[in-house]
Amino acid sequence: MDETAITPLKILYIGNDHQTIDQFQKSVLFEVTQLPNGLAALYWLTDSDFNLFDLDQDTRFEKVYQQTHKIDAIICEFILPGINGLLFFQKLKLNKVYQKTPFILISFFRDENVKREAYNIGLDDFYHKEINLSNIHSRILFLKKFKTDYVPKPMSLQDENMTPYTTPLPKRVFDVLVSGTALLILSPIMLLTVIAILAESHGKVYYIAKRVGSNYKIFDFYKFRSMYPDADMRIKDVAHLNQYLSESVEVKCSECAKLPEGQLCSPIVYYDGEEICERLANKKRSAKKAFLKIKDDPRITKVGRFIRMTSIDELPQLFNILKGDMSIVGNRPLPMNEAEALTKKKWSRRFRAPAGLTGLWQVEKRGKKGTMSEEERFALDNYYAEHNSFWGDLKLIIRTFAVFIQKENV
């Protein structure tokens, strides 16, 4: 094939395998947009406006997404943070988005069960790591022509009671009145905080990050900066202090070490940029927790420790509440990588509640002055999502004031 005479195809590549990504990016056959995981891809494909829940989400609302991105194909790795490539494809299929766009799955280990499942759910093609770009280019051209007249069929509904969360009018009015009044009253404290942060360390006063709130909505989340400016660069240095890290993982597989050199206890898989045995990869996946919570974090400044202890660092979120991204009471909005890890139906129900400045698990933890496991936090988030009410929110606000000044840095 004469590559110089061919118009490049525009593809969305979902995954993190640098070797494969480089192959596509260096080829004149393709123009590549690369995203690291399924959540980021859904966010991009739906122009930051998706409200997708579990795979059995009700489709009777007939939410229609405009396909504003002109892409010729989606190429997705099987192993991703959070939902894998098969589940990501099912989300697209369930919500009837980009159904005429060829979808190709790449797996970095040979598993006939995965391949069989991929074809059973209607995926267009499946490749192992050893790929031929010219063949993939030809295959995409064929699939595009074949799918021109494709009419998607709805997936079977398993739960007729699931509906997106909408903020009740009384709660929204309450949020606007309280946040607006609070901003006026607390403006002197916020000004003093800005001065204190600048006096101790140079850098931005506000910390702005992407967070995932109700209905998986992604928004800019505001806080006063409580850490040194290079805190994000030092995550690996403090990962061993994670309160939620309940299982230590061996660097090398102990079972493989018992075998003759060159032999492995299980098939080779590709995980976090390296080829390792499947047993070790599974142990690493099971030990990888959704939350990173570090007690006495050395990256926190002196001013930061104080504003965290008094919850002053949370005050800029009053602007989020005014904008409608959050409410006064709700489940805490999560970073994108944490939300991506909570794709199990058992825990994803927490996103059917508003994102909040304070909530049930914060009050329970601070009131008891104890540690809280990941499972307990998930359970409280789910409980709030299923039982929240306006009067219940008022009770939580009263309880929040009772434990507002605390000795533990939560």
C-alpha positions in Angstrom: 0.0 0.0 0.0 1.3 3.4 -1.0 0.8 5.3 2.3 1.7 8.7 0.9 -1.3 8.6 -1.5 -3.9 7.9 1.2 -6.0 10.4 3.1 -5.4 9.7 6.8 -8.3 8.4 8.9 -9.2 10.3 12.1 -9.3 7.9 15.0 -10.0 8.2 18.8 -7.5 6.0 20.6 -8.5 5.1 24.2 -5.7 3.7 26.4 -2.2 4.2 27.6 0.1 1.8 25.8 2.8 4.2 24.5 4.3 1.8 22.0 1.0 1.2 20.2 0.0 4.9 20.4 3.4 5.9 18.9 2.7 3.5 16.0 -0.5 5.2 15.2 0.8 8.7 15.7 3.8 8.2 13.5 1.9 6.6 10.6 0.6 8.8 7.8 -2.5 6.6 7.7 -4.0 8.1 10.8 -4.7 11.3 12.7 -4.9 10.4 16.4 -6.8 11.8 19.3 -5.7 9.9 22.4 -7.5 9.7 25.8 -6.5 7.7 28.8 -9.7 6.0 29.9 -13.4 5.4 29.3 -14.7 8.3 31.4 -12.5 10.8 29.7 -13.6 9.4 26.3 -17.3 9.6 27.2 -16.7 13.2 28.4 -15.1 14.1 25.1 -17.5 12.2 22.8 -20.6 13.8 24.4 -19.1 17.3 24.6 -18.9 17.3 28.4 -22.6 16.8 28.7 -23.2 13.1 29.5 -25.3 11.7 32.3 -24.6 8.0 31.8 -25.1 5.5 34.7 -24.7 1.8 34.8 -24.9 -0.5 31.8 -28.6 -1.3 32.6 -29.6 2.4 32.6 -33.1 3.1 31.4 -33.1 4.4 27.8 -36.7 5.5 27.6 -35.7 9.2 27.9 -34.2 8.9 24.4 -31.3 11.2 25.2 -29.9 12.2 21.9 -26.2 13.3 21.6 -25.0 15.3 18.7 -22.0 13.6 17.1 -20.0 16.8 16.8 -16.6 15.0 16.5 -15.8 13.8 13.0 -13.9 10.5 13.6 -13.6 7.5 11.4 -13.1 4.9 14.1 -12.7 4.3 17.8 -9.8 2.1 18.8 -9.9 1.0 22.5 -7.6 -1.0 24.7 -9.3 -3.9 26.6 -7.7 -3.1 30.0 -8.4 0.5 31.1 -8.6 2.2 34.5 -12.2 1.6 35.7 -14.4 0.2 33.0 -12.7 -2.0 30.5 -13.0 -1.7 26.7 -15.9 -4.1 26.5 -18.0 -2.2 29.0 -17.1 1.1 27.4 -18.4 -0.2 24.1 -21.6 -1.3 25.8 -22.1 2.2 27.2 -21.9 3.6 23.7 -24.3 1.0 22.4 -26.8 1.5 25.2 -26.9 5.3 24.8 -27.0 5.1 21.0 -24.0 7.3 20.4 -21.5 6.9 17.6 -23.2 3.7 16.5 -22.1 4.0 12.9 -18.5 4.6 13.9 -16.3 1.4 13.7 -15.2 0.2 17.1 -12.0 -1.9 17.3 -10.7 -3.5 20.5 -7.0 -4.2 21.2 -5.9 -6.7 23.9 -2.3 -7.1 25.0 -2.8 -10.7 26.0 -4.4 -13.7 24.3 -7.7 -14.7 25.8 -10.3 -16.5 23.6 -13.0 -15.7 26.2 -12.5 -12.0 25.8 -12.4 -12.3 22.0 -15.6 -14.4 22.0 -17.4 -11.9 24.3 -16.3 -9.0 22.1 -17.9 -10.5 19.0 -21.0 -11.6 20.9 -21.9 -8.1 22.0 -21.5 -6.7 18.5 -18.0 -5.2 18.6 -16.7 -4.6 15.0 -13.2 -6.1 15.3 -10.6 -7.5 17.8 -6.9 -7.4 17.6 -4.0 -8.6 19.8 -1.0 -6.4 20.4 0.7 -7.5 17.2 -1.1 -5.2 14.8 -0.7 -4.2 11.2 -1.6 -0.6 10.6 -2.2 -1.1 6.9 -4.7 -3.9 7.6 -6.4 -1.8 10.3 -6.7 1.1 7.8 -8.3 -1.1 5.2 -10.6 -2.7 7.8 -11.9 0.7 9.0 -12.6 1.7 5.4 -14.6 -1.5 4.9 -16.5 -1.1 8.2 -17.4 2.5 7.5 -19.0 1.5 4.2 -20.7 -1.5 5.8 -22.2 0.5 8.7 -23.5 3.3 6.6 -27.0 1.9 6.7 -26.7 0.5 10.2 -29.7 1.0 12.5 -28.9 0.4 16.2 -31.1 -1.9 18.2 -31.9 -1.0 21.8 -30.3 -3.2 24.5 -32.7 -4.9 26.9 -33.7 -2.9 30.0 -33.0 -4.5 33.3 -34.0 -1.8 35.7 -37.1 0.4 35.0 -36.7 2.5 38.1 -33.4 4.2 37.4 -33.7 7.9 36.5 -31.2 10.7 36.4 -31.0 12.9 39.4 -32.5 16.4 39.2 -32.2 19.0 42.0 -35.6 19.7 43.6 -36.6 23.4 43.4 -36.7 24.0 47.2 -33.2 22.5 47.5 -31.9 24.7 44.7 -33.5 27.9 46.1 -32.0 27.0 49.5 -28.5 26.4 47.9 -28.5 29.8 46.2 -29.7 31.8 49.2 -27.3 30.1 51.6 -24.2 30.2 49.4 -24.8 33.8 48.3 -25.3 34.9 51.9 -22.3 32.9 53.1 -20.0 34.5 50.5 -20.9 38.0 51.6 -20.4 37.2 55.3 -17.3 35.1 54.9 -15.5 37.4 52.4 -13.2 38.9 55.0 -12.1 35.4 56.1 -11.5 34.4 52.5 -9.4 37.5 51.9 -7.2 36.8 55.0 -6.8 33.3 53.8 -5.6 34.5 50.4 -3.0 36.7 52.1 -1.8 33.9 54.4 -1.4 31.4 51.5 0.7 33.9 49.5 2.8 34.8 52.5 3.8 31.1 53.1 4.4 29.8 49.6 4.4 31.2 46.1 1.9 29.8 43.6 -1.8 29.9 42.8 -4.1 30.7 45.7 -6.9 28.5 44.3 -6.8 24.9 43.5 -8.9 24.0 40.5 -9.4 20.4 39.4 -11.9 18.3 37.4 -14.4 16.6 39.6 -17.3 14.2 38.9 -20.7 15.0 40.6 -24.3 13.9 40.2 -25.1 12.0 36.9 -21.4 11.7 36.3 -21.3 15.4 35.4 -17.7 16.7 35.2 -17.0 20.3 36.4 -14.3 22.6 37.7 -14.0 22.2 41.4 -12.6 25.1 43.6 -10.7 25.0 46.8 -8.1 27.1 48.6 -4.6 25.6 47.9 -3.5 23.8 51.1 -0.5 22.0 49.7 2.8 23.1 48.2 2.7 23.8 44.5 4.6 20.6 43.6 2.2 18.3 45.5 0.9 16.5 42.5 4.5 15.6 41.5 5.1 14.0 44.8 2.1 11.5 44.9 4.4 8.5 44.4 6.5 9.6 47.3 3.6 9.4 49.7 1.5 6.6 48.2 2.7 4.2 50.9 0.9 6.3 53.5 -2.5 5.8 51.8 -5.1 4.9 54.6 -7.1 2.9 52.1 -4.2 0.7 50.9 -5.1 -2.5 52.6 -3.0 -5.0 50.6 0.7 -5.0 49.9 1.6 -6.3 46.5 4.8 -8.1 45.7 7.1 -6.5 43.2 7.7 -9.8 41.4 5.4 -12.8 41.4 6.4 -15.3 44.1 4.8 -18.2 42.2 6.8 -17.4 39.0 9.9 -17.3 41.1 9.4 -21.0 42.0 9.4 -22.0 38.3 12.4 -22.5 36.0 13.7 -19.3 34.3 11.5 -18.3 31.4 8.4 -20.0 32.7 5.4 -18.1 34.2 2.6 -19.3 36.5 -0.1 -17.7 34.3 -0.4 -16.1 30.9 1.4 -12.9 30.2 -0.7 -9.7 30.3 0.0 -6.0 29.8 -0.5 -3.9 32.9 0.6 -0.3 33.7 3.2 -0.3 30.9 4.8 -3.7 31.6 4.3 -7.3 30.6 3.7 -9.4 33.8 2.0 -12.6 34.6 -1.8 -12.5 35.0 -1.7 -13.6 38.6 0.4 -10.5 39.6 -1.6 -8.2 37.5 -4.8 -9.4 39.2 -3.3 -8.8 42.6 -2.2 -5.3 41.6 -5.7 -4.6 40.3 -7.4 -5.8 43.5 -5.0 -3.8 45.7 -5.5 -0.6 43.8 -8.1 1.4 45.7 -10.4 4.0 44.4 -9.5 6.6 47.1 -6.2 8.2 48.1 -6.4 9.5 51.6 -3.2 10.3 53.5 -3.1 11.1 57.2 -0.6 13.8 58.2 0.3 14.4 54.6 3.8 16.0 54.4 2.8 17.9 51.3 0.4 20.1 53.3 1.6 23.6 54.2 1.2 25.1 57.8 -1.5 27.4 56.6 -3.0 24.5 54.6 -3.2 22.3 57.7 -5.1 25.1 59.6 -7.6 25.8 56.8 -8.2 22.1 56.4 -8.8 21.6 60.1 -11.3 24.4 60.1 -12.7 23.6 56.6 -11.8 27.1 55.4 -10.2 25.5 52.3 -13.7 24.4 51.2 -15.2 27.9 51.1 -14.5 28.5 47.4 -16.9 25.7 46.7 -19.7 28.2 47.5 -19.1 29.4 44.0 -19.6 25.9 42.7 -22.9 25.9 44.6 -24.0 29.2 43.1 -23.2 27.8 39.6 -25.3 24.7 40.2 -22.4 22.2 40.1 -22.9 21.3 43.7 -25.3 21.6 46.6 -24.8 22.5 50.3 -25.5 18.9 51.2 -24.7 15.8 49.1 -22.0 13.2 48.3 -18.5 14.6 47.8 -17.6 15.0 44.1 -14.7 12.7 43.1 -11.6 13.2 41.0 -12.0 11.6 37.6 -9.7 8.7 38.3 -11.6 7.8 41.4 -15.0 8.1 39.7 -13.7 5.9 36.9 -12.9 3.2 39.4 -16.4 3.2 40.8 -18.2 1.6 37.9 -19.7 -1.3 39.8 -23.4 -1.0 40.0 -23.1 -1.6 43.8 -21.3 1.7 44.3 -22.1 3.9 41.3 -25.6 4.7 42.8 -23.8 7.4 44.8 -23.8 9.5 41.6 -27.6 9.6 41.7 -27.4 12.3 44.4 -26.1 15.8 44.3 -22.5 16.6 44.8 -22.2 18.4 48.1 -20.1 20.7 50.3 -20.9 18.5 53.3 -22.6 15.2 53.5 -23.4 12.1 55.5 -20.1 10.4 55.6 -18.2 13.5 56.5 -20.5 14.1 59.5 -20.3 10.4 60.6 -16.5 10.4 60.4 -15.8 13.7 62.0 -18.4 13.1 64.7 -16.9 9.8 65.8 -13.3 11.1 65.3 -12.3 7.8 63.8 -11.1 6.3 60.6 -13.5 5.1 58.0 -13.0 2.3 55.5 -13.6 2.6 51.8 -16.6 0.2 52.1 -18.2 2.3 54.9 -17.8 5.5 52.9 -19.3 3.9 49.8 -22.2 2.5 51.8 -23.0 6.0 53.4 -22.8 7.6 50.0 -25.3 5.1 48.6 -27.6 5.5 51.6 -27.7 9.2 51.2 -28.5 8.8 47.4 -31.4 6.6 48.3 -32.8 8.5 51.3 -32.0 12.2 50.9 -34.6 14.8 51.6 -34.8 18.5 52.2 -35.4 18.1 55.9 -32.8 15.4 56.2 -30.3 17.9 54.6 -31.2 20.5 57.3 -30.4 18.0 60.0 -27.0 17.2 58.4 -26.2 20.9 58.2 -26.9 21.2 62.0 -24.7 18.1 62.6 -22.0 19.6 60.4 -21.8 22.8 62.6 -21.6 20.6 65.7 -18.3 19.0 64.5 -17.0 21.9 62.3 -13.9 22.6 64.4 -12.1 19.3 64.7 -8.8 18.1 66.0 -8.2 15.5 63.3 -7.2 16.7 59.8 -9.8 14.9 57.7 
